Amino acid sequence: MQILQPGSAGPAVVEVQAALRGLGLLTAGPDGADVYDEATALAVRHFQQVRGLSVDGRVGEETYRALTEARWSLGDRLLRYDPERPMRGDDVQNLQERLLELGYDAGRADGILGAETESGLRGFQRDYGLTVDGTCGPGTMRALRQLGRRVTGGRPQLLRQSASLVESGPHLIGRVIVIDPGHGGDDTGFTAGRPPSPTWSSTSPPGSRAGWPRRARRST
């Protein structure tokens, strides 16, 4: 798309200004105004900053997509999983957050309706006696509004990540690794720059290999 910036005019500017007004970032202008003015650029900058985008006051593809997604509130439209063209928007993110709060695994709350979100939605519908179709319509919305959050003690997504880390089994994160190359006493073990070699002495018991570096030990 053509980048919109101060001085631009036309239907695309009108659409952007309407989206900004819907978000409460821009006051209503005079009828027929379709020019990208300084007030529009300031509103775009504010929107970009809040959404974590590059703040330049211009509307390119990334900012335009974010504006389009931000216009949707949960309940404005029917939400369903489409593997070819996944639905995006603030309403999808709100749905994901609600499912996570209720204890259902909807994946990351990223505003993209993927397979994990559909699976979480189907689980919710099944548990609450709704039609299990993976679609968030009026009936599912009523049930969501009637229920409070069930997960307590922190943000559900972070709790799930912590639980997944614990279930992953033994690992080295948070542990201290101690390497002791010596055998103790006069035996200094491995010396940098000199390859280790077995040494034998008459005092060494049969089968011993004095001078070889010890294996690394892991402390718990």
C-alpha positions as CSV (number, residue, x, y, z in Angstrom):
1,M,0.0,0.0,0.0
2,Q,1.0,3.6,-0.5
3,I,2.4,5.1,2.7
4,L,0.2,7.8,4.2
5,Q,1.9,10.8,5.7
6,P,1.3,14.5,6.3
7,G,0.0,16.0,3.1
8,S,-1.6,12.8,1.8
9,A,-5.3,12.9,0.9
10,G,-8.0,10.6,-0.3
11,P,-10.3,7.8,0.9
12,A,-7.5,5.9,2.6
13,V,-6.8,8.9,4.8
14,V,-10.5,9.1,5.7
15,E,-10.5,5.4,6.7
16,V,-7.4,5.9,8.9
17,Q,-9.0,8.9,10.6
18,A,-12.2,7.0,11.2
19,A,-10.2,4.2,12.9
20,L,-8.4,6.7,15.1
21,R,-11.6,8.4,16.1
22,G,-13.1,5.0,17.0
23,L,-10.2,4.5,19.3
24,G,-10.6,7.9,20.9
25,L,-7.3,9.2,19.6
26,L,-8.6,11.8,17.2
27,T,-11.4,14.3,17.5
28,A,-14.0,14.7,14.7
29,G,-12.8,17.0,12.0
30,P,-14.8,19.2,9.6
31,D,-17.0,17.5,7.0
32,G,-15.2,16.6,3.8
33,A,-11.8,16.8,5.4
34,D,-9.7,14.0,3.9
35,V,-6.2,15.5,4.4
36,Y,-3.5,13.8,6.5
37,D,-2.9,16.8,8.8
38,E,-0.6,17.2,11.9
39,A,-3.4,16.2,14.3
40,T,-3.7,12.9,12.4
41,A,0.1,12.4,12.5
42,L,0.1,13.0,16.2
43,A,-2.7,10.5,16.8
44,V,-0.8,7.9,14.7
45,R,2.3,8.5,16.7
46,H,0.4,7.9,19.9
47,F,-1.1,4.7,18.5
48,Q,2.2,3.4,17.3
49,Q,3.8,4.0,20.7
50,V,1.0,2.2,22.6
51,R,1.2,-0.8,20.2
52,G,4.9,-1.1,20.3
53,L,5.4,-0.1,16.6
54,S,8.0,2.1,15.0
55,V,7.0,5.7,15.9
56,D,7.2,7.8,12.8
57,G,3.7,9.3,12.4
58,R,3.2,7.6,9.1
59,V,0.8,4.8,8.1
60,G,2.4,1.9,6.3
61,E,1.4,-1.7,6.0
62,E,2.3,-2.6,9.6
63,T,0.5,0.4,11.2
64,Y,-2.5,-0.1,8.9
65,R,-2.8,-3.7,9.9
66,A,-2.6,-2.9,13.6
67,L,-5.3,-0.2,13.2
68,T,-7.5,-2.7,11.4
69,E,-7.0,-5.2,14.2
70,A,-7.6,-2.7,17.0
71,R,-11.0,-1.7,15.6
72,W,-12.5,-5.1,16.7
73,S,-14.0,-5.7,20.2
74,L,-15.1,-9.1,21.4
75,G,-18.6,-9.7,20.2
76,D,-18.4,-7.5,17.2
77,R,-18.1,-10.4,14.8
78,L,-18.2,-14.2,14.6
79,L,-14.8,-15.7,15.4
80,R,-13.8,-19.0,13.8
81,Y,-10.6,-20.8,12.9
82,D,-9.5,-20.5,9.3
83,P,-6.1,-22.2,8.6
84,E,-5.7,-20.4,5.3
85,R,-6.4,-16.9,6.6
86,P,-6.4,-16.8,10.4
87,M,-8.5,-14.1,11.9
88,R,-6.6,-11.3,13.7
89,G,-7.7,-8.6,16.0
90,D,-8.1,-7.3,19.5
91,D,-11.3,-9.3,19.9
92,V,-9.3,-12.5,19.2
93,Q,-6.8,-11.5,21.9
94,N,-9.6,-10.8,24.3
95,L,-11.1,-14.2,23.6
96,Q,-7.7,-15.9,24.2
97,E,-7.2,-14.0,27.5
98,R,-10.7,-15.0,28.7
99,L,-10.1,-18.7,27.9
100,L,-6.7,-18.6,29.7
101,E,-8.3,-17.0,32.7
102,L,-10.9,-19.8,32.8
103,G,-8.1,-22.4,32.7
104,Y,-8.2,-23.4,29.0
105,D,-5.1,-23.7,26.9
106,A,-5.6,-21.2,24.1
107,G,-2.0,-20.8,23.2
108,R,-0.4,-17.3,23.4
109,A,-2.7,-14.3,23.7
110,D,-1.3,-12.8,20.4
111,G,-4.5,-11.8,18.7
112,I,-4.2,-14.6,16.1
113,L,-6.9,-17.2,16.1
114,G,-5.0,-20.4,15.5
115,A,-5.5,-24.1,16.1
116,E,-4.6,-23.9,19.8
117,T,-7.2,-21.1,20.4
118,E,-9.8,-23.2,18.6
119,S,-9.0,-26.2,20.7
120,G,-9.3,-24.2,23.9
121,L,-12.6,-22.8,22.7
122,R,-14.0,-26.2,21.9
123,G,-12.9,-27.4,25.4
124,F,-14.8,-24.5,26.9
125,Q,-17.9,-25.2,24.8
126,R,-17.8,-28.9,25.7
127,D,-17.5,-28.3,29.4
128,Y,-20.4,-25.8,29.6
129,G,-22.9,-27.7,27.4
130,L,-22.6,-25.5,24.4
131,T,-22.6,-26.5,20.7
132,V,-19.0,-27.7,20.2
133,D,-18.2,-26.0,16.8
134,G,-15.1,-24.0,17.7
135,T,-16.9,-20.8,16.8
136,C,-17.3,-17.9,19.1
137,G,-20.9,-16.7,18.4
138,P,-23.7,-15.2,20.6
139,G,-24.2,-18.3,22.7
140,T,-20.6,-18.7,23.5
141,M,-20.3,-15.0,24.2
142,R,-23.2,-15.1,26.7
143,A,-21.5,-18.0,28.6
144,L,-18.2,-16.1,28.7
145,R,-19.8,-13.0,30.1
146,Q,-21.5,-15.0,32.8
147,L,-18.4,-16.7,34.1
148,G,-15.6,-15.2,36.3
149,R,-11.9,-16.2,36.1
150,R,-10.9,-19.5,37.6
151,V,-7.1,-19.3,37.5
152,T,-5.6,-17.4,40.4
153,G,-2.1,-16.6,41.6
154,G,-0.7,-14.9,38.5
155,R,-1.2,-14.5,34.8
156,P,-2.5,-17.7,33.3
157,Q,-0.1,-17.7,30.4
158,L,3.0,-17.2,32.7
159,L,1.7,-19.9,35.0
160,R,1.4,-22.4,32.1
161,Q,5.0,-21.5,31.0
162,S,6.3,-22.1,34.5
163,A,4.5,-25.4,34.7
164,S,5.8,-26.5,31.4
165,L,9.4,-25.7,32.5
166,V,9.0,-27.8,35.7
167,E,7.5,-30.7,33.7
168,S,10.4,-30.7,31.2
169,G,12.5,-32.8,33.6
170,P,16.1,-32.4,34.9
171,H,18.1,-29.6,33.2
172,L,21.1,-27.4,34.0
173,I,19.3,-24.1,34.3
174,G,20.0,-22.7,37.8
175,R,22.7,-25.3,38.6
176,V,26.4,-24.8,39.2
177,I,28.9,-26.8,37.2
178,V,32.2,-27.5,39.0
179,I,35.2,-28.9,37.0
180,D,38.0,-30.3,39.1
181,P,40.9,-31.4,36.8
182,G,43.2,-32.4,39.6
183,H,43.3,-35.6,41.7
184,G,44.5,-33.7,44.8
185,G,47.9,-33.6,46.6
186,D,50.9,-33.3,44.3
187,D,48.9,-34.3,41.3
188,T,47.8,-31.1,39.6
189,G,46.0,-32.9,36.8
190,F,45.6,-31.2,33.4
191,T,47.7,-28.2,32.6
192,A,46.7,-25.8,29.9
193,G,48.8,-26.2,26.7
194,R,49.9,-29.7,27.6
195,P,47.9,-32.7,26.6
196,P,47.1,-35.1,29.4
197,S,49.1,-38.3,29.4
198,P,49.0,-41.2,31.8
199,T,51.8,-41.5,34.3
200,W,52.8,-44.5,36.2
201,S,54.9,-44.9,39.3
202,S,56.1,-47.8,41.4
203,T,53.8,-46.5,44.2
204,S,50.8,-46.5,42.1
205,P,48.5,-49.5,42.7
206,P,47.9,-51.9,39.9
207,G,45.3,-50.6,37.5
208,S,45.6,-47.0,38.6
209,R,46.2,-44.1,36.1
210,A,47.6,-41.3,38.1
211,G,47.9,-38.0,36.3
212,W,44.7,-38.4,34.2
213,P,42.2,-35.6,34.6
214,R,39.1,-36.3,36.5
215,R,35.7,-36.3,34.8
216,A,33.6,-33.2,35.3
217,R,31.4,-33.4,38.3
218,R,28.0,-31.7,38.4
219,S,26.8,-30.3,41.7
220,T,23.2,-30.2,42.6
